[in-house]
Amino acid sequence: MTVTLADVAARAQVSPATVSRVLNGNYPVAAATRERVLRAVDDLDYVLNGPASALAAATSDLVGILVNDIADPFFGIMASAVQSEIGGPGGRAGGERLAVVCNTGGSPERELTYLTLLQRQRAAAVVLTGGAVEDAEHAAAVAGKLRRLADAGSRVVLCGRPPAPGADAVALTFDNRGGGRRITEHLISLGHRRIGYIAGPQERTTTRHRLEGHREALAAHGVEDDPALTVHGRYDRRSGHDGTVELLRRDPSLTAVVAANDTVAIGACAALRGAGLRIPDDVSVAGFDDLPFSVDAVPALTTVRLPLYEAGARAGRVAMGKEEPPPGDVATVRGELVVRKSTGVPR
């Protein structure tokens, strides 16, 4: 059912003229009234430029790319790859698309806001990168907005993100669980049994899947899964440093640390050096993603290589209709274990 400006006015308990003034920004409106109107617009998913069904053949030249943190190479690489595939022949303006990178900062509310704004702008395509928030209400809200985007003619692609049931979106998902299992199996094969794990934020799918892989490897090889050897934090260097300090406090005898990603692993290495421990002679360290700096770390990081650029480029091609979606609109991208000098046999 089409939502009209009058519907928004009724929901916000103001006149249609007031709604128009708020949306056009051409007339002063009291802050409380403005907030009430904008909330009604979001609640009703009102599209500024008319019924979504009439826009299927009238999308704009805009492509939205949602990332958690553009300063994180994980997201920067994928966003760059998506953008590399959205231009026209020879990069001429006649076939070019405008890439808009939306930095959510990991905020579920901001993610929903950007999706609403992209719908209003009649985006030709929307690509969401990285893990999803594990909250049923938020997942349903995201699926609803993605479905409305698709109904309005936007192509929707999830890159490095699990499928969203009912969202009418293509999903190129990473095998985070399998990668987590392989990195821990590598450490176990070297003889490690006291393995600390620095996980990401608890509410993220990426965190849960990588941690599940780690625990599957422990169980498969009869190694105790000690809850004291798992800590959670952000996907940043400080969390790696502080998490390692906490793990050493809990168990000074641990012989290896698995980090949620390579940035966290760099922080872990700093904390170990600060404690007077050698890598890997005293404690081995492993990361995840194989970000560009991983090979230049000292020592170079053992990690799981995810084809971030290739996945992002494929997402861009699918979003632009240059490549057919995978069968069933879902494809799983497997990571590759890369063994370097940061892991070794425990002393």
C-alpha positions, 0 to 999 in steps of 0.5 A: 500500500502506497504511503502518502504525505497525508499519511505521514501528517496524520501519524505525526499529528500535523498538517501536510504543509508542515510535513512538506516544510520539514522534508524540504527544509525551506521553512523554520519548524519547531524542533519537537515537531520536526522530530515527530515528523521525521519519526513518522517518516521512518515508521511509515517508510515514506518515500519522498519522490512518490510511490516506490512501485512507480520508481522501478524504472526510474532509479538514480545514478547513486550506489550506496555502500554501507560499512561499519568503519571506513578506517578499518582496511577490512571495509575500505578494501571491499568498498574500493572494490565495489566502486571499481565495478560500478562505473560505465565504459571507460569511466565516462560520466554517461555511464558512471555511478555515484558511490556513496559510502555510508559509515555506520560506526557499528550503530544499528540505528544508523544502518536503518537510517542510511537504508531509508535515505538510500530508498528516498534517493532511489539508489540504483544499488545498495551493498551492505558489507561485514557482519550483521547485528544479532538482534531479531527486531533489528534483523526484521527491520533491515530485511523490511527496508531491503525488501522495499529497496528491491521493490523500488528497483534497487539491486541489493547485495550483502558482501561478507554478511549472512543471508537476510531471509525475506530481504530479496537480496543476494548474499556473498557470505564469508566462511568465518566458522571454517576459517576460525576452525582452521586457525585453531587446528593449526595451533593445536597441530603445533602442540598448543593446548592453552589457547587464549581467544580475543573475540569481537563484539558479542552481538555480531554474526562474524564474532559468533561464527569465528568463535564457533569455529575455534570451539569446534576445533577444540572439541574435535581434538579433545582440548578443554574450552576454558571460558576464562580464556575467551574475552570480547572487545571491539575489532581494533588494536586497543582491544587486542592489547587490553584483551591480551593483558587480561588473558595473561592475568587470568592464565600466565601459562597460555602459549597462544593467542587467537585474535578476532582479526589482524588489527586485534592481533597487532594489539596482542603482539604489543601487549606480549612484547610489553610483558617481556614475552617473545613471539612465537618463542613464548606465545604464538599469535594468529589473526584473521582476514590477512589485511595488507599490513599482516605480512609486514608485521614483526613477526609476520602474522599467521592468519586466514586470508579472505579474498576481500577485494575479489568479493567486493568486486563481485558484489559490485558486478552483481549490483550493476547487473554485470554478473549473474547472481549465484544459484539461490542468490547465496554464495559462500567464500572460503578463507585460506590459512596462511602460515607465517612466523608468528606461530610456532611450537610451544616451549 
